[in-house]
């Protein structure tokens, strides 16, 4: 059902955060996509604080920051969501 809503197939292990923050289709499919994306970055920031030793999470954040300047900007403004 998720593929029908988002217009993409998500195989097990697929990063929703990568899709949400890097795929142009996400902005077309999600209402208030910018707000949703900012909240996702805040959620990732929160999770890295809770799990600082999680290598995969750290690598995901590094990839997002490298590939999307706006993610780096939002990350650096230190907004955290729960």
C-alpha positions as CSV (number, residue, x, y, z in Angstrom):
1,X,0.0,0.0,0.0
2,X,2.9,2.4,0.7
3,X,4.0,2.2,-2.9
4,X,0.6,3.3,-4.1
5,X,0.7,6.3,-1.8
6,X,4.3,7.3,-2.4
7,X,4.6,6.1,-6.0
8,X,7.7,4.0,-5.3
9,X,8.5,0.5,-4.1
10,X,10.5,0.3,-0.9
11,X,12.4,-3.0,-0.5
12,X,13.3,-4.2,2.9
13,X,16.3,-2.2,4.1
14,X,15.5,0.8,2.0
15,X,16.1,4.1,3.7
16,X,12.9,6.2,3.7
17,X,15.0,9.2,4.8
18,X,17.1,9.0,1.7
19,X,14.0,8.9,-0.5
20,X,12.3,11.7,1.5
21,X,15.3,14.0,1.5
22,X,16.9,13.3,-1.9
23,X,14.3,12.1,-4.3
24,X,12.4,14.9,-6.2
25,X,9.4,12.6,-6.3
26,X,9.0,13.0,-2.5
27,X,8.4,16.7,-2.8
28,X,5.7,15.9,-5.4
29,X,4.0,13.3,-3.3
30,X,4.0,14.6,0.2
31,X,2.0,17.7,1.2
32,X,4.0,20.1,3.2
33,X,7.1,18.2,2.1
34,X,9.5,20.9,3.3
35,X,8.0,20.8,6.8
36,X,8.0,17.0,6.8
37,X,11.6,16.9,5.6
38,X,12.8,19.3,8.3
39,X,11.0,17.2,10.9
40,X,12.8,14.1,9.5
41,X,16.2,15.8,9.9
42,X,15.3,16.8,13.4
43,X,14.2,13.2,14.1
44,X,17.5,11.9,12.8
45,X,19.4,14.4,15.0
46,X,17.4,13.2,18.0
47,X,18.1,9.5,17.1
48,X,21.9,10.1,16.7
49,X,21.8,11.7,20.2
50,X,20.1,8.6,21.6
51,X,22.4,6.2,19.7
52,X,25.7,7.9,19.1
53,X,27.5,4.6,18.4
54,X,25.1,3.5,15.6
55,X,27.5,3.4,12.7
56,X,24.8,3.0,10.0
57,X,22.8,5.9,11.4
58,X,26.0,8.1,11.4
59,X,26.8,7.0,7.8
60,X,23.3,7.9,6.7
61,X,23.5,11.3,8.2
62,X,26.9,11.9,6.6
63,X,25.5,10.9,3.2
64,X,22.5,13.1,3.5
65,X,24.6,16.1,4.6
66,X,27.1,15.5,1.7
67,X,24.4,15.1,-0.9
68,X,22.0,17.8,0.1
69,X,23.2,21.2,1.3
70,X,19.8,22.0,2.8
71,X,20.1,18.9,5.0
72,X,23.4,20.1,6.3
73,X,22.0,23.6,7.0
74,X,19.0,22.1,8.9
75,X,21.3,19.8,10.8
76,X,23.6,22.6,11.8
77,X,20.7,24.7,13.1
78,X,20.3,22.0,15.8
79,X,16.6,21.6,15.6
80,X,15.6,18.5,17.3
81,X,12.2,16.8,17.2
82,X,10.8,13.9,19.2
